[in-house]
Amino acid sequence: MPELTPAQVRSWRVRAQGLAGPRDGAGVVDAARRAGALQAQDAKACRLQVRARTSGLTAGDVDAACGAGDRSLVRTWLMRGTLHAVPAADVRWMTSLLGPRAAAAQRGRRLRLGLDEETCARALPALEKVLAGRPPMLRDDIVHGLGEFGLTLDPRSQAPAHLMLYAAATGLVCRGPETDSDKSTYVLREEWLDGVAGPDLSGTEALAALAERYVSAYGPSTDKDFAKWSGLPVGQARRGFEAAGEKLAEIAGPDGPLWVAAGTDAPRPPNPSVRLIGHFDPYLLGYHDRDLLLDPSFARLVATGGGFLTPCVLLDGEVVGVWRHERGDGGRLTVRVDPFRPPLDAVVARGIEAEVADLGRFLGVEADWDRA
């Protein structure tokens, strides 16, 4: 295969993510797997990640997948120690691989919050007693329950949040469904996953599986890209590529070797494809840098500080603008687009119009586009 151009790399990547070309009938769990994992620190943003990658689903379908009646999608702290939503079948082996690193990375912060090793050691069995056999619990209620076991935490501090992250990293808890007002709940992981089967992976096998999942979702990519996305050291990421072996294939990129899932072909030149992606979309968090996806001269309009990523307009995988929305009377949604290089041509404008209509359908509201 000849050396890929930047545009070809971008086209391949965006199609691997399901963010260009015809939408298929993927379900919520399929969308999460295709993205590698969904960013889940913001419930509204997580829902929009599914919308951008699927056809015909609604925000309610995403909530249902995380709910007590389904439990097919589970939120817990994984890559980079941040909250992600992944297929339930993958929670155990991903936590086993990534949880210890997430816990270690936050140790200093826990100590500053009064969560030393002895306190955490007492907290885990107390947490298990508080949550056992109970429906999903709000964090404030968990803090109250811990107090009955002699463990006092200030609910106004960050200590409860960091204790729950630590407990999730050890495999004790995970997030339950969001409440109607998008408040977080927590459950015992093994109670929540009761009856859920998944691969029994650990060590090198788990590392290889994560590398394969990553490259399938983000390739063409490098081991440095994998390290950035996963939060693993580059050396460990490289070992993951090596362990994945023949499941990955090397190709020539514009700046050196890149890796793709074995057996995949480079996408054909596409018809123009537009997507509106929301805050923290995984597509923008999967690489060592975003230069192939986002012109660096516009980067500050997307990454606005503090880890915040604003909603973007994609054209064949390239970020060409940002967008925001406002709620009007009756919940009506008005989308406002700020292109990087106005004016928008007719093809992009039609794509945005179709995306706005689909956004309204997904959220169950009337939606329009303010072109001013």
C-alpha positions as CSV (number, residue, x, y, z in Angstrom):
1,M,0.0,0.0,0.0
2,P,1.4,3.4,-0.9
3,E,2.1,6.0,1.8
4,L,-1.2,7.5,3.1
5,T,-1.8,11.3,2.8
6,P,-3.0,13.2,5.9
7,A,-6.5,13.4,4.4
8,Q,-6.5,9.6,3.8
9,V,-5.4,9.0,7.4
10,R,-8.2,11.3,8.7
11,S,-10.8,9.6,6.4
12,W,-9.8,6.2,7.7
13,R,-9.9,7.3,11.3
14,V,-13.3,9.0,11.2
15,R,-14.8,5.9,9.5
16,A,-13.3,3.6,12.1
17,Q,-15.2,5.7,14.7
18,G,-18.5,5.5,12.8
19,L,-18.5,9.3,12.3
20,A,-18.7,9.5,8.5
21,G,-20.4,7.7,5.7
22,P,-23.8,5.9,5.9
23,R,-25.0,5.3,9.4
24,D,-25.7,1.7,10.2
25,G,-28.1,0.1,12.6
26,A,-25.6,-0.1,15.5
27,G,-27.0,-0.3,19.0
28,V,-25.8,1.6,22.1
29,V,-23.2,-1.1,23.1
30,D,-22.0,-1.4,19.5
31,A,-21.4,2.4,19.4
32,A,-19.4,2.2,22.6
33,R,-17.3,-0.7,21.3
34,R,-16.7,1.0,18.0
35,A,-15.5,4.2,19.8
36,G,-13.2,2.1,22.0
37,A,-15.2,3.5,24.9
38,L,-17.4,6.5,25.5
39,Q,-16.4,9.5,27.6
40,A,-18.9,9.4,30.5
41,Q,-18.0,12.3,32.8
42,D,-20.9,14.2,31.4
43,A,-24.2,12.3,30.9
44,K,-25.5,14.6,28.2
45,A,-22.3,14.5,26.3
46,C,-22.2,10.7,26.5
47,R,-25.6,10.5,24.9
48,L,-24.6,12.7,22.0
49,Q,-21.6,10.4,21.4
50,V,-24.0,7.6,20.7
51,R,-26.2,9.8,18.5
52,A,-23.3,10.8,16.2
53,R,-22.4,7.1,15.6
54,T,-25.8,5.5,15.1
55,S,-29.1,5.8,13.3
56,G,-32.6,5.9,14.8
57,L,-31.6,5.7,18.5
58,T,-32.7,8.2,21.1
59,A,-31.3,9.6,24.3
60,G,-33.7,7.4,26.2
61,D,-32.1,4.3,24.5
62,V,-28.7,5.3,26.0
63,D,-30.2,5.8,29.4
64,A,-31.9,2.4,29.1
65,A,-28.7,0.6,28.3
66,C,-27.2,2.0,31.5
67,G,-30.4,1.2,33.5
68,A,-31.3,-1.5,35.9
69,G,-33.4,-3.3,33.3
70,D,-30.6,-3.7,30.8
71,R,-27.2,-3.1,32.3
72,S,-25.5,-3.7,28.9
73,L,-23.5,-0.4,29.2
74,V,-21.5,0.3,32.4
75,R,-19.8,3.4,33.5
76,T,-16.6,3.2,35.6
77,W,-13.1,4.8,35.8
78,L,-10.8,3.3,33.2
79,M,-8.6,5.0,30.5
80,R,-6.5,7.9,31.9
81,G,-8.4,7.4,35.2
82,T,-11.5,9.1,33.8
83,L,-15.1,8.0,33.7
84,H,-15.9,5.9,30.6
85,A,-18.9,3.8,29.5
86,V,-18.0,0.4,28.1
87,P,-19.9,-2.8,27.3
88,A,-20.7,-4.6,30.5
89,A,-18.8,-7.7,29.3
90,D,-15.6,-5.7,29.2
91,V,-15.8,-4.1,32.6
92,R,-13.9,-6.7,34.6
93,W,-10.8,-7.2,32.4
94,M,-10.5,-3.5,31.6
95,T,-10.7,-2.6,35.3
96,S,-8.1,-5.3,36.1
97,L,-5.7,-3.8,33.6
98,L,-6.3,0.0,34.1
99,G,-7.7,0.3,37.6
100,P,-4.4,-0.1,39.5
101,R,-2.8,2.7,37.5
102,A,-5.9,5.0,38.0
103,A,-5.7,4.4,41.7
104,A,-2.0,5.0,41.9
105,A,-2.3,8.2,39.9
106,Q,-4.7,9.7,42.4
107,R,-2.9,8.7,45.5
108,G,-1.4,12.1,46.2
109,R,-4.8,13.8,45.8
110,R,-6.4,11.2,48.2
111,L,-3.8,11.9,50.8
112,R,-4.5,15.6,50.7
113,L,-8.2,14.8,51.2
114,G,-7.5,12.7,54.3
115,L,-7.9,9.4,52.5
116,D,-4.7,7.7,53.6
117,E,-4.1,3.9,53.0
118,E,-5.5,3.0,56.4
119,T,-8.7,5.0,55.8
120,C,-9.2,3.5,52.4
121,A,-8.6,0.0,53.7
122,R,-11.4,0.6,56.3
123,A,-13.6,2.3,53.7
124,L,-13.9,-0.6,51.2
125,P,-15.6,-3.2,53.5
126,A,-17.8,-0.4,54.9
127,L,-18.8,0.6,51.4
128,E,-19.6,-3.0,50.6
129,K,-21.9,-3.2,53.6
130,V,-23.6,0.1,52.8
131,L,-24.3,-0.9,49.1
132,A,-25.0,-4.6,49.5
133,G,-28.4,-5.6,48.3
134,R,-29.5,-2.0,47.9
135,P,-30.8,-0.2,44.8
136,P,-28.4,2.3,43.2
137,M,-27.5,5.0,45.8
138,L,-26.6,8.6,45.5
139,R,-23.2,9.6,46.8
140,D,-24.6,11.7,49.7
141,D,-26.6,8.8,50.9
142,I,-23.5,6.6,50.7
143,V,-21.6,9.1,52.8
144,H,-24.3,9.0,55.4
145,G,-24.2,5.2,55.4
146,L,-20.4,5.2,55.9
147,G,-20.8,7.5,58.9
148,E,-22.8,4.8,60.6
149,F,-19.7,2.6,60.3
150,G,-17.5,5.2,61.9
151,L,-16.1,6.6,58.6
152,T,-16.7,10.4,58.5
153,L,-16.4,12.2,55.2
154,D,-17.2,15.9,54.4
155,P,-19.9,15.6,51.7
156,R,-19.0,19.2,50.6
157,S,-15.4,18.1,49.8
158,Q,-13.9,16.0,47.0
159,A,-13.2,13.2,49.4
160,P,-16.4,11.2,48.6
161,A,-15.7,11.4,44.9
162,H,-12.1,10.3,45.2
163,L,-13.1,7.4,47.5
164,M,-15.6,6.2,45.0
165,L,-13.0,6.4,42.2
166,Y,-10.6,4.4,44.3
167,A,-13.3,1.8,45.1
168,A,-14.1,1.5,41.4
169,A,-10.4,1.1,40.5
170,T,-10.2,-1.8,42.9
171,G,-13.3,-3.4,41.2
172,L,-15.6,-3.0,44.2
173,V,-18.1,-0.5,42.7
174,C,-19.2,1.1,39.5
175,R,-21.6,3.7,38.5
176,G,-25.3,2.9,38.4
177,P,-27.9,4.7,36.2
178,E,-28.2,8.5,36.3
179,T,-31.2,9.9,38.1
180,D,-33.8,11.9,36.1
181,S,-31.8,15.1,37.0
182,D,-28.5,13.4,35.9
183,K,-27.2,12.9,39.4
184,S,-24.8,10.0,39.8
185,T,-25.6,6.7,41.5
186,Y,-23.3,3.9,42.6
187,V,-23.7,0.1,42.9
188,L,-21.6,-2.9,43.9
189,R,-19.9,-3.9,40.6
190,E,-20.4,-7.7,41.0
191,E,-24.1,-7.3,42.0
192,W,-24.6,-5.0,39.0
193,L,-22.8,-7.5,36.7
194,D,-24.6,-10.5,38.0
195,G,-25.2,-12.9,35.1
196,V,-22.9,-10.9,32.7
197,A,-20.3,-13.1,31.1
198,G,-17.1,-11.6,29.7
199,P,-13.6,-12.7,28.6
200,D,-11.3,-13.8,31.4
201,L,-8.3,-11.7,30.5
202,S,-5.4,-10.5,32.5
203,G,-1.8,-9.4,32.1
204,T,-0.5,-9.5,28.5
205,E,-3.7,-10.9,27.2
206,A,-5.7,-8.0,28.5
207,L,-3.1,-5.5,27.2
208,A,-3.2,-7.1,23.7
209,A,-7.0,-7.0,23.8
210,L,-7.0,-3.3,24.7
211,A,-4.5,-2.6,22.0
212,E,-6.6,-4.3,19.4
213,R,-9.8,-2.5,20.6
214,Y,-7.9,0.8,20.4
215,V,-6.5,0.3,16.9
216,S,-9.9,-0.9,15.6
217,A,-11.5,2.3,16.8
218,Y,-8.7,4.8,16.2
219,G,-6.4,3.4,13.5
220,P,-4.3,4.3,11.6
221,S,-2.4,5.2,14.8
222,T,0.8,4.7,16.7
223,D,1.8,3.2,20.0
224,K,2.2,6.8,21.3
225,D,-1.4,7.4,20.4
226,F,-2.4,4.3,22.2
227,A,-0.5,5.4,25.3
228,K,-2.1,8.9,25.2
229,W,-5.6,7.4,24.9
230,S,-5.2,4.6,27.5
231,G,-3.0,6.4,30.0
232,L,-0.5,3.6,29.9
233,P,3.3,4.3,29.7
234,V,4.6,4.2,26.1
235,G,6.6,1.1,26.8
236,Q,3.6,-0.8,28.0
237,A,1.5,0.5,25.1
238,R,4.3,-0.7,22.7
239,R,4.2,-4.2,24.4
240,G,0.4,-4.2,23.8
241,F,0.9,-3.7,20.1
242,E,3.5,-6.4,20.0
243,A,1.2,-8.8,22.0
244,A,-1.7,-8.1,19.6
245,G,0.6,-9.5,16.9
246,E,-1.0,-10.5,13.6
247,K,-4.3,-8.8,14.6
248,L,-2.6,-5.5,13.7
249,A,-1.1,-4.5,10.4
250,E,1.6,-1.9,9.7
251,I,1.1,0.7,7.0
252,A,3.1,3.8,5.8
253,G,1.7,7.1,7.1
254,P,2.8,10.7,6.2
255,D,5.1,10.8,9.3
256,G,6.1,7.2,9.7
257,P,4.6,3.8,10.4
258,L,1.0,3.5,11.5
259,W,-1.1,0.6,12.6
260,V,-4.5,-0.6,11.6
261,A,-6.7,-3.6,12.4
262,A,-5.5,-6.5,10.2
263,G,-7.8,-7.2,7.2
264,T,-9.2,-3.7,6.9
265,D,-8.9,-1.8,3.7
266,A,-8.4,1.9,3.2
267,P,-11.7,3.7,2.7
268,R,-12.6,4.9,-0.8
269,P,-12.8,8.6,-1.5
270,P,-16.0,9.6,0.3
271,N,-18.9,11.8,-0.5
272,P,-18.7,14.8,1.8
273,S,-19.9,13.7,5.3
274,V,-20.8,16.1,8.1
275,R,-21.3,15.2,11.8
276,L,-22.0,17.4,14.8
277,I,-20.1,15.9,17.8
278,G,-20.6,17.0,21.4
279,H,-18.4,17.9,24.3
280,F,-15.5,15.5,25.1
281,D,-16.1,13.3,22.0
282,P,-13.7,10.3,22.0
283,Y,-12.6,11.1,18.5
284,L,-10.6,14.1,19.7
285,L,-9.2,12.2,22.7
286,G,-7.7,9.3,20.9
287,Y,-4.3,10.6,19.7
288,H,-1.0,11.9,20.9
289,D,-1.9,15.2,19.1
290,R,-4.8,16.4,17.1
291,D,-3.0,18.1,14.2
292,L,-4.3,15.7,11.5
293,L,-7.9,16.3,12.8
294,L,-7.8,20.0,13.8
295,D,-5.8,22.8,12.3
296,P,-3.5,24.0,15.2
297,S,-4.4,27.6,14.5
298,F,-8.0,26.8,15.6
299,A,-7.1,24.5,18.5
300,R,-7.9,27.0,21.2
301,L,-11.4,27.3,20.0
302,V,-11.9,23.6,20.7
303,A,-9.7,22.9,23.7
304,T,-10.7,25.9,25.8
305,G,-8.8,25.0,29.0
306,G,-9.1,22.7,32.0
307,G,-9.6,19.6,29.8
308,F,-12.7,21.1,28.3
309,L,-13.5,20.2,24.6
310,T,-16.3,22.1,23.0
311,P,-18.8,20.6,20.5
312,C,-17.4,20.5,16.9
313,V,-18.5,20.3,13.3
314,L,-16.7,17.5,11.4
315,L,-16.3,17.4,7.6
316,D,-14.9,14.1,6.6
317,G,-13.1,13.9,10.0
318,E,-11.7,17.4,9.9
319,V,-12.9,19.8,12.5
320,V,-14.2,22.8,10.5
321,G,-16.1,24.7,13.2
322,V,-17.7,24.6,16.6
323,W,-21.3,24.7,17.7
324,R,-23.5,25.3,20.7
325,H,-27.2,25.1,21.4
326,E,-29.8,27.1,23.3
327,R,-33.1,26.1,24.7
328,G,-36.1,28.3,23.9
329,D,-39.8,28.2,24.7
330,G,-41.2,24.7,25.0
331,G,-37.7,23.3,25.1
332,R,-37.1,24.1,21.4
333,L,-33.4,23.7,20.5
334,T,-31.6,26.3,18.4
335,V,-28.1,25.3,17.2
336,R,-25.6,28.0,16.4
337,V,-22.6,27.1,14.3
338,D,-19.3,29.1,14.1
339,P,-17.3,27.9,11.1
340,F,-13.6,28.4,11.2
341,R,-13.5,29.5,7.6
342,P,-16.8,31.1,6.6
343,P,-18.9,31.1,4.6
344,L,-20.0,27.5,4.6
345,D,-20.5,25.9,1.2
346,A,-23.9,24.5,0.3
347,V,-22.8,20.8,0.8
348,V,-21.7,21.5,4.4
349,A,-24.7,23.6,5.1
350,R,-27.0,20.8,4.0
351,G,-25.1,18.4,6.2
352,I,-25.4,20.6,9.2
353,E,-29.1,21.0,8.6
354,A,-29.6,17.2,8.5
355,E,-27.5,16.8,11.7
356,V,-29.6,19.5,13.5
357,A,-32.8,17.7,12.5
358,D,-31.4,14.4,13.8
359,L,-30.3,16.0,17.0
360,G,-33.8,17.2,17.6
361,R,-35.2,13.7,16.8
362,F,-32.7,12.1,19.2
363,L,-33.6,14.5,22.1
364,G,-37.3,14.5,21.3
365,V,-37.6,18.2,20.7
366,E,-38.0,20.6,17.9
367,A,-34.7,21.9,16.6
368,D,-33.5,24.4,14.1
369,W,-30.3,26.0,12.9
370,D,-29.6,29.7,13.3
371,R,-27.5,30.5,10.3
372,A,-26.9,34.1,11.2
